Amino acid sequence: MKRVLAELDARGLSYVVLCPTHCSARIHKDARTVASFVHKMFARGRVPRVKLQYIVIDEAYNVSTLHWTALAQLFLANESL
């Protein structure tokens, strides 16, 4: 994971690191939980446009179906992801 993030930084690409739990979010610099990211993105009740090129998910096997559905809506609405 660190090598992937280092490569994204070296190329100057914009990304966010999402983790399913607070414990795993503390491991990575500037990481957020999936729940907080989804809540912030959908707080206004519609699918937002994001200015990110990548969403990196650590421990993807622990992400709930509800959060995967919300992330899928982001991917479908934003061609840059």
C-alpha positions as CSV (number, residue, x, y, z in Angstrom):
1,M,0.0,0.0,0.0
2,K,2.8,2.4,0.9
3,R,4.4,1.8,-2.5
4,V,1.1,2.5,-4.3
5,L,0.7,5.8,-2.4
6,A,4.3,6.8,-3.0
7,E,3.8,6.2,-6.8
8,L,0.6,8.3,-6.8
9,D,2.4,11.1,-4.9
10,A,5.4,10.9,-7.3
11,R,3.1,11.3,-10.3
12,G,1.2,14.2,-8.7
13,L,-2.2,12.4,-8.9
14,S,-5.0,13.4,-6.5
15,Y,-6.4,10.6,-4.3
16,V,-8.0,9.8,-1.0
17,V,-7.3,6.8,1.2
18,L,-10.4,5.2,2.8
19,C,-10.4,2.6,5.5
20,P,-13.3,0.7,7.0
21,T,-12.3,1.3,10.6
22,H,-10.7,4.1,12.6
23,C,-7.9,1.8,13.6
24,S,-6.8,1.2,10.1
25,A,-7.3,4.9,9.2
26,R,-4.7,5.8,11.8
27,I,-2.0,3.8,10.0
28,H,-2.1,6.0,6.8
29,K,-1.4,9.7,6.6
30,D,-4.6,11.7,5.9
31,A,-6.8,8.6,5.7
32,R,-10.5,8.7,6.4
33,T,-13.1,6.1,7.2
34,V,-15.4,5.0,4.4
35,A,-18.4,6.0,6.6
36,S,-17.2,9.6,7.1
37,F,-16.3,10.0,3.4
38,V,-19.6,8.7,2.2
39,H,-21.5,10.8,4.8
40,K,-19.7,13.9,3.8
41,M,-20.2,13.3,0.0
42,F,-23.9,12.5,0.2
43,A,-24.9,14.9,3.0
44,R,-26.8,17.1,0.6
45,G,-28.9,14.2,-0.7
46,R,-27.4,13.9,-4.2
47,V,-24.5,12.3,-5.9
48,P,-21.7,14.9,-5.9
49,R,-18.9,15.6,-8.4
50,V,-15.5,15.0,-6.9
51,K,-12.1,16.3,-8.0
52,L,-10.2,13.1,-7.3
53,Q,-8.5,10.9,-9.7
54,Y,-8.3,7.8,-7.4
55,I,-10.0,6.4,-4.3
56,V,-7.7,4.0,-2.6
57,I,-9.4,1.6,-0.2
58,D,-7.4,-0.3,2.4
59,E,-8.9,-3.5,3.8
60,A,-11.6,-3.5,1.1
61,Y,-13.0,-6.8,2.3
62,N,-14.3,-5.1,5.4
63,V,-16.3,-2.4,3.6
64,S,-20.0,-2.9,4.0
65,T,-22.4,-3.4,1.1
66,L,-24.1,-0.1,1.8
67,H,-20.8,1.8,1.5
68,W,-19.9,-0.1,-1.7
69,T,-23.2,1.0,-3.1
70,A,-22.5,4.6,-2.3
71,L,-19.0,4.4,-3.7
72,A,-20.4,2.8,-6.9
73,Q,-22.7,5.8,-7.3
74,L,-19.7,8.1,-7.1
75,F,-17.8,6.1,-9.7
76,L,-20.8,6.1,-12.1
77,A,-21.4,9.9,-11.7
78,N,-17.7,10.9,-12.0
79,E,-15.9,9.9,-15.1
80,S,-12.5,10.9,-13.8
81,L,-12.5,8.1,-11.1
